[in-house]
Amino acid sequence: YSTIANRGTHIKPLDILKVTDKNENTVEQNFPERSVAISEETAYLITNMMEDVVDNGTGKRLRWHNDFRYPIAGKTGTTNDFTDAWFCGFTPKIAVVVWVGLKDPTYKLGPNATGSNTALPLWGDFVTMVYKKLKWESEDFIVPEGIVEIETCRESMKPAGPYCPKTYMEKYNKNYIPTEKCDIHTARNINNNSRGGRY
């Protein structure tokens, strides 16, 4: 998740940054190893989808439980037998994963012990506290130059035409914009419908 939050750059985790002796001489010093794992555009599109999880999906409890209004991207997770539950999320400032579970998988958390009602409240409490303690300001996720927004038909999920009744703005990598427009709401379909044909 930190790779997605870092706009596609993976940073290899480090245990020890620096070791000094009693005279403050550096005995060992390690530096982060960085590598590009995915493009900035792909990382942003994943982030954008995960923002929707928080704003409209299984993670929306964060908004009313913690009244946390800053940008968040995240995903809940629950095993089928309610043995493990997670919330993995990040803001432009911090990435945090909360796991709730038991070491022995023969024990269960209980019915309805999902990621959204076990791990997510813990995540929200912790991140809200961090933001308050460190006095972090709200900050938006950075949109790469290669991202474009296109009006999209809600029914066909393709770029909208002039006859689409309900649309929304969808984000795309400019190199992978769909070429076919909505084929449900066309002038031909509208004319057929007005004559009693199938619309």
One Martini backbone bead per residue (centre of mass of N, CA, C, O) as a GRO file, in nm:
protein
  199
    1TYR     BB    1   0.054   0.064  -0.017
    2SER     BB    2   0.300   0.256  -0.021
    3THR     BB    3   0.346   0.239  -0.326
    4ILE     BB    4   0.085   0.380  -0.402
    5ALA     BB    5   0.131   0.634  -0.224
    6ASN     BB    6   0.423   0.673  -0.389
    7ARG     BB    7   0.345   0.672  -0.697
    8GLY     BB    8   0.495   0.369  -0.759
    9THR     BB    9   0.716   0.369  -0.535
   10HIS     BB   10   0.947   0.150  -0.408
   11ILE     BB   11   1.041   0.089  -0.061
   12LYS     BB   12   1.265  -0.065   0.109
   13PRO     BB   13   1.275  -0.191   0.400
   14LEU     BB   14   1.405  -0.073   0.720
   15ASP     BB   15   1.566  -0.128   1.030
   16ILE     BB   16   1.849   0.030   0.979
   17LEU     BB   17   2.008   0.337   0.941
   18LYS     BB   18   2.205   0.369   1.210
   19VAL     BB   19   2.548   0.321   1.340
   20THR     BB   20   2.714   0.395   1.647
   21ASP     BB   21   2.952   0.474   1.851
   22LYS     BB   22   3.062   0.624   2.145
   23ASN     BB   23   3.200   0.855   1.931
   24GLU     BB   24   3.002   0.890   1.675
   25ASN     BB   25   3.081   0.676   1.483
   26THR     BB   26   3.026   0.533   1.184
   27VAL     BB   27   2.947   0.193   1.120
   28GLU     BB   28   2.648   0.220   0.997
   29GLN     BB   29   2.474   0.281   0.672
   30ASN     BB   30   2.143   0.323   0.544
   31PHE     BB   31   1.958   0.325   0.236
   32PRO     BB   32   1.710   0.366   0.044
   33GLU     BB   33   1.542   0.155  -0.185
   34ARG     BB   34   1.449   0.238  -0.515
   35SER     BB   35   1.151   0.159  -0.719
   36VAL     BB   36   0.967   0.104  -1.003
   37ALA     BB   37   0.651  -0.058  -1.015
   38ILE     BB   38   0.456   0.175  -1.111
   39SER     BB   39   0.282   0.399  -1.243
   40GLU     BB   40   0.144   0.694  -1.165
   41GLU     BB   41  -0.126   0.642  -1.304
   42THR     BB   42  -0.192   0.371  -1.172
   43ALA     BB   43  -0.171   0.463  -0.880
   44TYR     BB   44  -0.398   0.673  -0.901
   45LEU     BB   45  -0.633   0.488  -0.993
   46ILE     BB   46  -0.626   0.315  -0.739
   47THR     BB   47  -0.668   0.543  -0.540
   48ASN     BB   48  -0.941   0.638  -0.653
   49MET     BB   49  -1.092   0.373  -0.595
   50MET     BB   50  -1.023   0.378  -0.281
   51GLU     BB   51  -1.178   0.636  -0.220
   52ASP     BB   52  -1.461   0.512  -0.281
   53VAL     BB   53  -1.465   0.319  -0.040
   54VAL     BB   54  -1.482   0.556   0.170
   55ASP     BB   55  -1.722   0.733   0.042
   56ASN     BB   56  -1.922   0.456  -0.070
   57GLY     BB   57  -1.834   0.209   0.102
   58THR     BB   58  -1.692   0.006   0.350
   59GLY     BB   59  -1.530   0.291   0.457
   60LYS     BB   60  -1.751   0.521   0.548
   61ARG     BB   61  -1.727   0.517   0.861
   62LEU     BB   62  -1.498   0.728   0.887
   63ARG     BB   63  -1.677   0.984   0.844
   64TRP     BB   64  -1.867   0.937   1.111
   65HIS     BB   65  -1.685   0.823   1.342
   66ASN     BB   66  -1.435   1.055   1.292
   67ASP     BB   67  -1.467   1.299   1.106
   68PHE     BB   68  -1.283   1.234   0.846
   69ARG     BB   69  -1.209   1.469   0.568
   70TYR     BB   70  -0.975   1.357   0.448
   71PRO     BB   71  -0.792   1.206   0.231
   72ILE     BB   72  -0.878   0.860   0.141
   73ALA     BB   73  -0.737   0.532   0.097
   74GLY     BB   74  -0.905   0.201   0.081
   75LYS     BB   75  -0.940  -0.142   0.239
   76THR     BB   76  -1.127  -0.397   0.311
   77GLY     BB   77  -1.112  -0.713   0.514
   78THR     BB   78  -1.249  -1.062   0.495
   79THR     BB   79  -1.290  -1.361   0.598
   80ASN     BB   80  -1.518  -1.611   0.555
   81ASP     BB   81  -1.470  -1.712   0.881
   82PHE     BB   82  -1.386  -1.473   1.074
   83THR     BB   83  -1.060  -1.461   1.142
   84ASP     BB   84  -1.008  -1.201   0.959
   85ALA     BB   85  -0.925  -0.841   0.971
   86TRP     BB   86  -0.917  -0.533   0.767
   87PHE     BB   87  -0.736  -0.214   0.723
   88CYS     BB   88  -0.621  -0.049   0.430
   89GLY     BB   89  -0.450   0.271   0.443
   90PHE     BB   90  -0.429   0.613   0.296
   91THR     BB   91  -0.258   0.909   0.274
   92PRO     BB   92  -0.045   1.165   0.184
   93LYS     BB   93   0.116   1.092   0.476
   94ILE     BB   94  -0.007   0.787   0.542
   95ALA     BB   95   0.047   0.431   0.611
   96VAL     BB   96  -0.203   0.183   0.721
   97VAL     BB   97  -0.235  -0.132   0.903
   98VAL     BB   98  -0.517  -0.326   1.020
   99TRP     BB   99  -0.533  -0.614   1.235
  100VAL     BB  100  -0.784  -0.864   1.308
  101GLY     BB  101  -0.705  -1.146   1.524
  102LEU     BB  102  -0.594  -1.490   1.543
  103LYS     BB  103  -0.351  -1.717   1.575
  104ASP     BB  104  -0.582  -1.923   1.592
  105PRO     BB  105  -0.792  -2.033   1.332
  106THR     BB  106  -1.013  -2.191   1.509
  107TYR     BB  107  -1.077  -1.910   1.583
  108LYS     BB  108  -1.330  -1.667   1.605
  109LEU     BB  109  -1.464  -1.344   1.596
  110GLY     BB  110  -1.743  -1.356   1.461
  111PRO     BB  111  -2.022  -1.243   1.364
  112ASN     BB  112  -1.966  -0.966   1.163
  113ALA     BB  113  -1.640  -0.953   1.169
  114THR     BB  114  -1.538  -0.705   1.002
  115GLY     BB  115  -1.337  -0.467   0.877
  116SER     BB  116  -1.548  -0.225   0.917
  117ASN     BB  117  -1.611  -0.313   1.248
  118THR     BB  118  -1.296  -0.344   1.350
  119ALA     BB  119  -1.042  -0.215   1.200
  120LEU     BB  120  -1.140   0.067   1.104
  121PRO     BB  121  -1.178   0.216   1.381
  122LEU     BB  122  -0.879   0.195   1.459
  123TRP     BB  123  -0.765   0.347   1.223
  124GLY     BB  124  -0.922   0.610   1.270
  125ASP     BB  125  -0.818   0.675   1.555
  126PHE     BB  126  -0.517   0.685   1.486
  127VAL     BB  127  -0.509   0.889   1.247
  128THR     BB  128  -0.653   1.118   1.391
  129MET     BB  129  -0.442   1.151   1.613
  130VAL     BB  130  -0.199   1.212   1.433
  131TYR     BB  131  -0.311   1.468   1.298
  132LYS     BB  132  -0.347   1.626   1.563
  133LYS     BB  133  -0.059   1.605   1.688
  134LEU     BB  134   0.090   1.707   1.403
  135LYS     BB  135  -0.081   1.916   1.245
  136TRP     BB  136  -0.212   1.824   0.988
  137GLU     BB  137  -0.298   1.898   0.677
  138SER     BB  138  -0.478   1.908   0.415
  139GLU     BB  139  -0.432   1.671   0.133
  140ASP     BB  140  -0.398   1.593  -0.187
  141PHE     BB  141  -0.381   1.396  -0.435
  142ILE     BB  142  -0.172   1.350  -0.693
  143VAL     BB  143  -0.213   1.443  -1.030
  144PRO     BB  144  -0.122   1.332  -1.308
  145GLU     BB  145  -0.076   1.433  -1.636
  146GLY     BB  146  -0.194   1.141  -1.754
  147ILE     BB  147  -0.473   1.243  -1.650
  148VAL     BB  148  -0.818   1.202  -1.740
  149GLU     BB  149  -1.148   1.336  -1.795
  150ILE     BB  150  -1.460   1.158  -1.864
  151GLU     BB  151  -1.758   1.138  -1.987
  152THR     BB  152  -1.987   0.887  -1.854
  153CYS     BB  153  -2.187   0.626  -1.886
  154ARG     BB  154  -2.379   0.450  -1.653
  155GLU     BB  155  -2.464   0.205  -1.838
  156SER     BB  156  -2.213   0.142  -2.044
  157MET     BB  157  -1.924   0.261  -1.946
  158LYS     BB  158  -1.889   0.481  -2.163
  159PRO     BB  159  -1.840   0.725  -2.346
  160ALA     BB  160  -2.034   0.986  -2.386
  161GLY     BB  161  -2.310   1.105  -2.537
  162PRO     BB  162  -2.574   1.327  -2.618
  163TYR     BB  163  -2.801   1.087  -2.506
  164CYS     BB  164  -2.711   1.060  -2.222
  165PRO     BB  165  -2.881   1.081  -1.916
  166LYS     BB  166  -2.639   0.944  -1.739
  167THR     BB  167  -2.352   1.085  -1.579
  168TYR     BB  168  -1.987   1.075  -1.534
  169MET     BB  169  -1.667   1.120  -1.405
  170GLU     BB  170  -1.384   0.967  -1.553
  171LYS     BB  171  -1.074   0.818  -1.505
  172TYR     BB  172  -0.774   0.830  -1.718
  173ASN     BB  173  -0.541   0.713  -1.912
  174LYS     BB  174  -0.441   0.874  -2.197
  175ASN     BB  175  -0.337   0.588  -2.332
  176TYR     BB  176  -0.646   0.443  -2.241
  177ILE     BB  177  -0.876   0.547  -2.410
  178PRO     BB  178  -1.171   0.492  -2.509
  179THR     BB  179  -1.308   0.466  -2.843
  180GLU     BB  180  -1.591   0.384  -2.757
  181LYS     BB  181  -1.900   0.478  -2.750
  182CYS     BB  182  -2.202   0.488  -2.668
  183ASP     BB  183  -2.451   0.220  -2.781
  184ILE     BB  184  -2.736   0.293  -2.644
  185HIS     BB  185  -2.730   0.624  -2.677
  186THR     BB  186  -2.873   0.697  -2.976
  187ALA     BB  187  -3.028   0.828  -3.241
  188ARG     BB  188  -3.142   0.559  -3.337
  189ASN     BB  189  -3.267   0.466  -3.065
  190ILE     BB  190  -3.447   0.711  -3.026
  191ASN     BB  191  -3.615   0.676  -3.290
  192ASN     BB  192  -3.718   0.389  -3.230
  193ASN     BB  193  -3.861   0.464  -2.966
  194SER     BB  194  -4.062   0.679  -3.094
  195ARG     BB  195  -4.188   0.420  -3.273
  196GLY     BB  196  -4.188   0.168  -3.058
  197GLY     BB  197  -3.924   0.067  -3.009
  198ARG     BB  198  -3.640  -0.051  -2.887
  199TYR     BB  199  -3.434   0.093  -2.600
   0.00000   0.00000   0.00000
